[in-house]
């Protein structure tokens, strides 16, 4: 398997802070991607797209975005992200002898899905401008910290007594599939969280990416929308030895 350091994006010191952030953000995805398709190289795009993937026989535009927990006022974004970053740096300096918690607050899947629709619309409008330059277009959606979509994307399986979570996952997956199948320039919309990956494709899944279980999509279609309005509270616990 190819060493990631052989990719062009890792061969030189990155002086642009935004590009440095994007490489760190996407590195786990690039590592996981090699399980499904040979990657000849990855270079920076013209922003947009953020990256250009050179696969065996295709040049793929890869645009990266972080999934919002809600629709935030224009120009303000999710302030919790900045607070979390500062909290992590403070914890690293303080080195407390006991664990500490960061409270992300509460979010509903209804809010997250509304934000996703808006983000996809904006990304699609930009992608139309450069789609003719590539063989394929993929959108990479980082679920990010503090987002309950994390356990939807993960391989979590509810056990007996957790029917609410199983039904919620089915409903959210159904809604995600409905949103992602709308006509867009992207053939693949890839959600990832750490090592977890979940794909929604408008073409055949020739790469063999993990996709939603069809039985969950069928179940989700039958379940009430009220499952999307439950407020999920997320907190991050800093254990001893944790690094931001």
Secondary structure, DSSP 8 states (H G I E B T S, - for coil): ---GGGSGGGTS----HHHHHHHHHHHHHHHHHTTTS-EEEEEE-SSSSSEEEEESS-EEEEEEEE--SS---TTT--HHHHHHHHHHHHHHHH--SS-EEEEEEEE-HHHHHHHHHHHHHHHHHHHHHHGGGSSEEEEEEE--TT-TTHHHHS-----TT-HHHHHHHHHHHHHHHHHHTSS-S-SEEEEEETTEEEEEESS--TT---B--HHHHHHHHHS-GGGGG--EEEEEEE-TT---
